[in-house]
């Protein structure tokens, strides 16, 4: 535990082993918010599941039920896809001028901004995320995503082709059709808009399935979309489980593409479903085991601060988390001591308390999964530098756990853990660092800390990853493409590249008779 209670409040403790976490009832300094939207959103209306089934979404601080949510399955997906198909084939959204779609999206962004506090509280409550961070990062990112792609909606254009014969050729970039969008639980709202915003700009219609652990914000955002004037059928939200609702989307013969963010294992299933159905294109943003490489010319204080945020931000529930930290051997001992000292003031507790650094894992299954990896690390002989166990009497809290003396073939160094678990290792040479950084089946992100521009340039060109950050981490922006390589998937979110997966390129050719030039 990294904090102890004093009069009902969380206070930093002397290290991560003092005190108990006792999550509060309701939210910190207030009451539990009203949960207004718990039904499926199909064709502009909130409706019960065809089966009448529901499931519970739980507060990760306590394990208590927050709300009961409609459980959609294949029958509901069929209805949602039919609504999206009608809206695409006969509705006005894909036929609007891009500038008009952009105006609707700007209104949508304004509404998200106006409801920022309600959205932030829902997200923190459902996912165990720090409310202070959700307010200034997640919600702001949602608004900026909508505004960025609103500006892109009227800038989608083809090109004129220089044909070699008496032909005139040009290309059109047309909306692909009905998009199936399956989003994860670690950044529910950000991931919603990372897919919905470019799909809207492109003129697509869509069926969104949020993760069953965190369904509440997607339903709230669907409500705001209707208020903004997004036509009925353009955005549909089906809450439910992956093997039923998610599988129905991936295998649906009338879904034209699938965008998925989540585990590599599920990504494989989505590709398989695509191959067995209508060969719909897929875009996959999957797992990672990202390295952070600290060279001996780095400022150690800065490098430790960066390493902590790179590995433990959002309680380690981040696909790009720097869970493998390689430190050059001449500064390794200083780095390890500084890291250990830094963690003494780290506070685990109620995510609604602004003094807390780390909230609970998202649910019981993820909590138990992370703890099982910690036990693997101990069994394989890694040294627990900090943490190493669960904390608190209720909820899904885990001490931030840093392992030293880690070898590259250990399970904790190879598998994506998706929790507050870090592997600390040393290296000698630049060549060794490159080889070990690339010795993974993943290729999502990496970080390099150095003052030498030549080292930075060689490292960024040598590491096989979708993004490499130099002297920074989590440096994401709407204009910077994001996506992985190898088993971290393919396709890009963010930037104008994100539009590509929602557009089909069509070539148009006509004869040119008696033209004075070709």
N, C-alpha and C positions, 0 to 999 in steps of 0.2 A: 504494500500500500504506500502511496506517496502523499498521503494527507490524513489528518485525523480530525475528528469532530470536536468543536468547542461551542457549546450552546446552540447546536443545530447547524453550525456553519463548518465548511471545510477549511482547514488550515494546513499549510505546508508542514510536513514532518521532517525530522532529521533522517532523510533517506527514504527509500521506497518500502521499508519494512515496518514503519510505525503506524499505529492507528487502524481504524476500520472505516470502510466506506459505508455510509448509511444514506442512500438516496432519499430525497425529500418526496413527500406526497404532493401531487400537482407540479407546478413549475416553480423555479426559484423566485421568490418574491411575488407569486401570483397563483391563480387557480388554473386548473386544467382547462385548456381551451375547448370550445365547442367544436365537435367534429360534424361538419355540415354535409359532407358528401361521401357516401359509402357504397353507392350503387354503380353499376356499369354505366358508361356514357356512350350511347349508340345513337347516331343520327340526330344529334342535338338534344337528346333527352337522357335523364338519369332513369335507369330501369333495373329491375331485379334480374338475376340470372334466370335463364329458362328453367333450370333445374330447381330453382329456389334455394340452392345451397349458399352457405356463407362460410367465411373463415375469420379467425381472430388475428388482429395485428396487435403486438404487445410492446409495452414500454420496456426497453432494454435496461433501464435503471432499476427496475423492480421485477420484471417478468409479468406484471399485471396487464390485463387486457385494456387496450386503449379504445378499440372499436371493433365491431363486427362488420365485415366487408363482403359484398357480393362475390361469389366464387364463379367466375366465368369458365366455360369449357368450350368444346368444339361447336356446340349449337350456338353459343353466343358469338364466337368468332365468325361463324358463317353469317350471322346477322350483321355484324360490324363490317365484314368485308363486302357484303352486298350493299350496305349503305355507302361505303367508300367508293365502290365501283360505280354506283349510280351518280355520286357526286363528281367522279372523274369523267365518266363517259358523257354525262348530260348536264352536269352542273356548271356554274359560272367560274369557279376558282381557277381551273387551268386555262380558261378562256379570257380571263381578265388581263389587261395590260400589266406588265410587271410593276409599273409604278403604282397601280391601284392595289395590287397585293401588298406592296411595300407599305402603303398607307394603313391598311388593316393591321399589318404586323407592328407598325409603330404604335397604334392604339393599344394593341395587345401588350406591348412592352410597357406602356404607360400604366395600364391596369395592374400588371405584375408589380411595378414599382409602388403604386398606391397601396397595394395589399402586402407589402414587403414583410411587415411584422407578423401577420398571420401566417404567411408562407414559411417564414423562418422558424416560428414556434412549432408548426406542424412537422417540419423537416427534422428539427432537433429532437422532438418528442418521439418520432417514429424510428429514427436512425441512431439516436444516441450521440448526435454530433454537437459540438460546442456551439451554443446559441450565438455567442459573440462573433464567432468566425462565420457562421452561416449568414448573419446579417451583413457583414462587410465583404464576404467573398462569394458565397453561393448565389444569393439573391441578386447581387450586383452583376455576377456573370450571366445569369439568366436574362436580365434586362439588356445587357450589352450584346448578347448573342442575337436576340431578336432584332435589335437595331442594326447590327452589322449586316445580317442577311436581308433585312428590309431594304437596305441600301444596295444590296446585290441583285435584288429581284428584277430590276430593269436593266441589268448589265449582262444578261445571259444572251450570248449571240454566237453565231457560227462564223464561218470564214469563206472568203471567195477563193476558189481553186483555180490554179493555172494549169489548164488541161493541155495535153500535147497534140490534140487534134481540133477540128472545128466543132468544139463543144464548149458550152458554158456550164460550169459546175460551182455549186456552193453547198455548204452544210447548214443544217438546222440542229439545234440542241433542244429537244422536246422533252417535256415531263414524262417520266417513265411509266407512271400509273399509280397503282395502289402499293404503298410501302408498308411492310410489317416491321415495326420498331420495338425491339425488346431491350429494356434498360435495366441497369443493375441497382443495387441497394446502397452503395457507398456514397454516391453523389446523386440522389434521385432527381432533383430539379435540374442540376447542371446537365446531367445525361439526357434528360427529357428534351431540353432545348438544343443540345448538341446535335440531335437527330431531327427534331421537329422543325427547328428554324430553317435549315437548308432545304428540307422537304417542302415546307410552305413556300419558300422563295422560288423553288423550281416549278411549282404548280402541281405538285403531287397531292394525293389524298392519303390517309394513313390510318392504321390500326396500331395503337400503342399498348404494349403489355408491360407495366412496371413490375419490378421485383415484388414477390408476394410479401417480403419482409417490410417493404416500405411503400404501400399503395396510396397513402393519403394525399401526398402533394400532387401526383399526376391527376387525380380526380378534381382537386381544387383548380389546377391549371386548365383542365378541360372546361370547367365552369367559366373561367375568365376568358377563354378563347371565344366562347359563344357570346359573352358580353361585348367582346371587341368587334364582333361582326364576322368572324370566321364562319362561312356557311355550314349548315348542317351536313353531316356526313364527311366533312373534310378531316376532322380529328375525331377519332373514336378511341375510347380507353376501356380495355378489358382487364380487370383485376382477376388474378387467379394464379395457378401454378404452372411451372415450366412443362412438366410431362403431359399436361392436358391443354391449357390455353396456348402456351408457347409452341408446343409441338403442332397444334392445329394451324397456327400462323405460318410456321416454317414449311409445312407440307401442303398448304392451301394452293389449289390450282389457279385461283384468281388473284393471288398476291404476286406482284410483279418484281419485288425485291425484298430482301430482309436485311436490316441493319441491327447488329447485335453487339452489346458490350457485356462481357462476363467471363466465365471460365473457359479455358481451352477445351475442356471435356465437352461442355455444352456446345461450343463452337463447332466441334467435329459433328455433333448430332445435327446441327442446323445445316451444315454442308451436305450431309447425307440425305436429309429430308429434301433439300433442294434438288439433289441429283435424282431422287426417286419420284419427284413430282414433276414440276414444269421447268426444271433447270433455271430457276430464277437466280439472278446474280445475288451474291451476299457480300456484305461488308462486315468484317469481324475485328473488334478491338478486344483482345483477350488478355491473358495473364502476363506477368513479368517477374523477373528476378534481377532487378536492375542494380548495377554496380555504381558505387561512388568511389572514385580513385583520388587519393590525396597524396600529392607529391611533397618531397621534403623541403621545397622552397615556400610552401604555403604558410600563411599565418595560422598557427595552430588554434588560437581562440576562434577565429572566423570559421575555420574548417570544422571545428566541433559544433559550433552553433548551426552551421549549415547541415552537418550530418544528422543532428537531432531532428531538425525540421524535415529533412529529406526522408527520414526513416519512420518517424513517429507521428507525422502530421495525420490528422483524422484517425488516430489510434492505430496507424499502420494499415488501415483499410483503404489502400490506394494501389491501383495497378502499377503505378510507376515508383512505388516506395523503394528507396535505396536500402534494400535489405541485405546487400553485400557491401561492406565498407572495407576497401583495401587501402592501407596506410603504408607509405614507404618506411622501411625499417629504421632509418636513422631518427625519425620523429615518432615512431610508434609508441614508445613508452610514455612520452609526454602527452600524446593524443589520448591514450587509454586512460591515464590518470585524470586528465581534464574532463573527459567524457563521464567518467565515474563521478567526479565532483559535481558536474553539471546536473546529473540526474538526482542528486540529493534534494534538490528543491522542486522536483517535478511532482505535480499534484494530480492524482487520479480522483475523480469524484463526479458529482452531479454536473452534467454539461450545461445546465442553466445558470450555474455559478460562474461569474466572469473570472474568478481567480483560478479556475481549474484548467489544467493543461490537456487532460485526456479523459474522455467519457467511457462508457461501457461499449463492448463489442455489440454488434447489431442484434444478435439473437443467441439463444442457447446453443444451437448447432454450431455456429461459428466460434462461440466461446469455447466449447469443448474441443473443436478442431485445433484451435490455437494452442490450448493447453496440452494436447496430445503431441504437437510438434515440439513444445518446450521439453516434454519428457523424453522425446527422441534425442534432442540435443544433449541432455544430461547423460543418457544411456550411451551415446556415441563418444563421450569423453570430452565434450566442449566444456569450458569453464564459465560458470555463471558470474558475470561481472556485476550485474544489477538485476533485481527482480527475480523471476523464475517461478512465480506461482500466481494463483488467483487471489483476489482481495475483496473484502466486503462481505456482509452477511446476506445481501440480496443483490439481484441484478447480475450483470455479465461483465464484471470488472476484472482486468488482468494487469498485474504489475508490468511496466515497461521492462522488457527482458533483453539484456545485451550479453551475447556469448562471445568470449574470447577463445583463443586456441582452437579455432574452427578450421577444418580441412575441407577442401573443395568437394570431396566425395561424400560428405555427410549429408543426410537428408535435409537438415535445416539450411544447408548452403545450396541445395539444388531445387527444392520445391517451393512454390509460392505459398506463403503462410497466410498472408492477408491479415496481419495482426501486429501488435507492438513487440516484434521479435527481430533482433538485428544480429548479423554475423560480422564480427570484427576480425580482420586478417591483415597480415603484413606481406609486403612484397619488396623485392630488391631493385629490379630494373624495369625500365619502360616496356621492354619486350615481354617480360613476364606478366606485367599488368595487363597488356593487350590480350595475351593468350588466355589469361584466367578470366578476364571480363567477357570474352567471347565464348568461353567454355560453358555454354548454357543453351538449352533449346529455345529460350526466349530471346526476343530482340526488341523490346519496347522502348526503353529509355536508359540513359547513363549520365553520370556526372563526372566532371574532372575539375580538380582544384589545383591550380598552379599559377605562378607568376610568369612563366616562360611561354611566350607566344608560339615558339617552335614546338614545344612539347604539346601545347594545346592543339595546334594544327594537326600534328601527327596523330594524336589520340582521337580527335573528332573524325578523322578520315579512316582510322583503323578499327574503331568499335562498330560492330554491326548492330545498329539500333535505329529506331525511327526518329529519335531525338537525342541529342547530346548537349547537355548544359555545361557551360564552362564558368566556374566561380559563381554559380547560382543553381537553383533547383526549383522544380515546379513553376518554371518561368513560362507559363502558357499565356496565349493571347489569341483573340479571334482571328488575327491575320496570320497566325503561325500554324501550319498543318500539324496534326497529331495523329499518329497511328504507328503500328509496329511492323516488324519483320519476323521471319521464321514462325514459330508457334505462338507469337504474340498477335498474329493475325495480319490483315491487309485491308486497305481502304483507309481514307483519311476523314477524321472529324476536324472541325475548325478550318478556317481559311476558305478561299474560293474553291480549293480542291474538294471540300466537303460536298459541293454541289454535284460533282461528277457522278456520284453513285445514284443520284436521283434523276439523271438526264440520259436520254438516248440520242446518239449522234446519227442523223440521217443525211445521206448524200442525195442531192438533186441535180440531175444532168439534163440539159436540153441542147439540141443542135443549134449551131450558129452558122447561118448560111451567108456566104458572100461578105463575111466580116473583113474589114481592112486590117485587122490585127487579131491575134490570138492572146 
